Amino acid sequence: MGGRGERGGRRGRPAASRGRGAVQAAARSSSLGRGRSAGGGPGAAAATTLRGARRDGSAARRGPPARRGSVVRNLPAGGGEAPAAPRSRAAAAGAPAARRRAAVPDGAVVPPVAAAASSSGGPRLREVLSRLSLGRQDVSEASGLVNQVVSQLIQAIRSQEGSFGSIERLGAGSYYEHVKISEPNEFDIMLVMPVSRLQLDECDDTGAYYYLTFKRNPKEKHLFKFLDEDGKLSAFKMLQALRDIIKREVKNIKNAEVTVKRRKAGSPAITLQIKNPPAEISVDIILTLEVQQNWPPSTQDGLKIEQWLGRKVRGQFRNKSLYLVAKQNKREKVLRVADTGTNCCGTVLTILYSTLGNTWRLSFSHIEKDMLNNHGSSKTCCESDGLKCCRKGCLKLLKYLLEQLKMKYTKQLEKFCSYHVKTAFFHSCVMWPNDTDWHLGDLDYCFQKYLGYFLDCLQKSELPHFFIPQYNLLSLEDKASNDFLSRQINYQLNNRFPIFQERY
C-alpha cells in the first residue's frame, strides 16, 4: 500500500504486445474519436489537426524504438497492455530523447497533452500546478484548529464510554498524503479501534465488502451490544453510538464553532463542519476496525508493486493490520425500520426510514499514505538530497481537472471521486516504475502518460481496485457516465484545458 536486487530483474517485452500500427490505429479511434464528439466545434478542429500531424510521418514516430528495459513489467490486474492513445511531434519534443524512450513502453503512445497545454493561449501545466499549492499560513491555521477539535473529541470519546476506550487517531486522505490542492479545507481522520480476531464473510463478488462476526472467546465482550440478531457486528449500531457521543461533545467545544452534519446515506464518515471565517473546514471522522490477521484471498493478486517499490516493501505492507470501515454495500438490502408518529390532526402515521446495513469495507488508507509519501523506486526520491520527480504533481493535476469538471457537470459526474484518480495513479506508477520515468522536468510529458491510461480505463469502463483486482471501480452499468467524462477530458485536452482558467 528494498534494494534494487530485491525488485528482481527486468522482464522482457510481453509476447502478445500489438504492433506499432495497431496501437496507433486504436489511439486514433479511441482518444481522438472521443475528442471530436466532446463538444463539436473547437474540439473537432483540434482533433483533426492532431490527427493530421500524425499522418505526415512526424519525427517522433521515426525515432529509435524504446529500450527493452522500458517495457511495461506489471500491468494493472485485469490489465492487458499499456493504454493506446495519440502522441504528437510537439509532445515528443517536450522531453529529452533518452528519457522519452525510457518512459514509454515500446509501441505505446500517449495523448497530446503537452502540445495542447503549451500552445499559444493555453495554461502551462507547471503554472497551473503552482496555483494549486497550499499556503503555509493557511495550512498552519487550519491544521491547528482541526487538531484542537479532534483532540478534545477523542478525549471525550475515550472517557465517556468503554466501547471506544481504545481508539487511536490516524490522519488519512489527501492532506496527510501531501496531495491536497487549492485550500486546506478538508481533512480525513480515522479513529482506529483494535480488535483481536474476526470472521470475515464476503457479502458479494467484489471481494471488498464483508460481514463480521467474532470468533470463539473474543476479548471484546464490551462490543457484544453492537451485534445484530444474527450475531453480526453491526456497522450501523457502532457508527450511531459514536455519532451520539460526538454530537454531545461538540457542544462543549469553546474555542471553535463546530456542528455535526446530517448523516449521508451509506457514508462511513461522521462529518464535522468547523467555522473558520471567511471559510469553513470539513472533517470526516471515520470509524475503523484494525484486525491483526491475514488479508483476505481477494487481495492476493493486488498491490503489484514489486517492480516499483520492491518485493520487500510489498511483503511489509501485506504484513500490516487489516483495516475495515463501516461502509454500506449498495447491493446489500438496506434495513427498513418502522416507527409511528402522530400528525397535527391526531392521525397515527407509520414512518419508514432506512438505516445503514451491516457491511464493512476493506480500507487501505494507511498503505496508500505510505506509498504516496515514499513513492520513489529509489529511497531518496524527492528527499532533500535526492532527485525530484513529478509523480505527485501529475496526481494533483488530474485531481484538479476532475474537481473542476465535477463543479461544472455536477449531476453527470456525481459517481466519480478522487479515489478513481488515485487508483489510476497507482496503476501508472506500476506501468512506469522508475524515477527516471517521472523526471521533474518532464511534467507535461508524464501527465500525458497518466491521463492516457485514465482515458483508456474510461473507454473500457474498467479500472481495477489497486488492492482488490476483481473489484472494478468503473462499472459497465455506469458506461454513460464514463463516456461523458471521457468526452469532457478529451475536449479539454484538445482545447488547451480552458477549464484550468475558469473559477467556480
Secondary structure by P-SEA (a helix, b strand, c coil): cccccccccccccccccccaaaaaaaaaacaaaaaaacccaaaaaaaaaaaaaaacccccccccccccccccccccccccccbbbbbcccccccccaaaaaacccccccccaaaaaaaccccccaaaaaaaacccaaaaaaaaaaaaaaaaaaaaaaacccccccbbbbbbbcccccccccccccbbbbbbbbbbcbbbbbbccccccbbbbbbccccccccccccccccccccaaaaaaaaaaaaaaaaaacccccccccccccccccbbbbbbcccbbbbbbbbbbbbbcccccccccccccccccccaaaaaaaaacbbbbccccccccccbbbbbbbcccccbbbbbbbbccccbbbbbaaaaaaaaaaacccccccccccbbbbaaaaaaaaaaaaaaaaaaacccccccccaaaaaaaaaaaaaaccccccccccaaaaaaaaaaaaaaaaaaacccccccccccccccccaaaaaaaaaaaaaaaaaaccccccccc
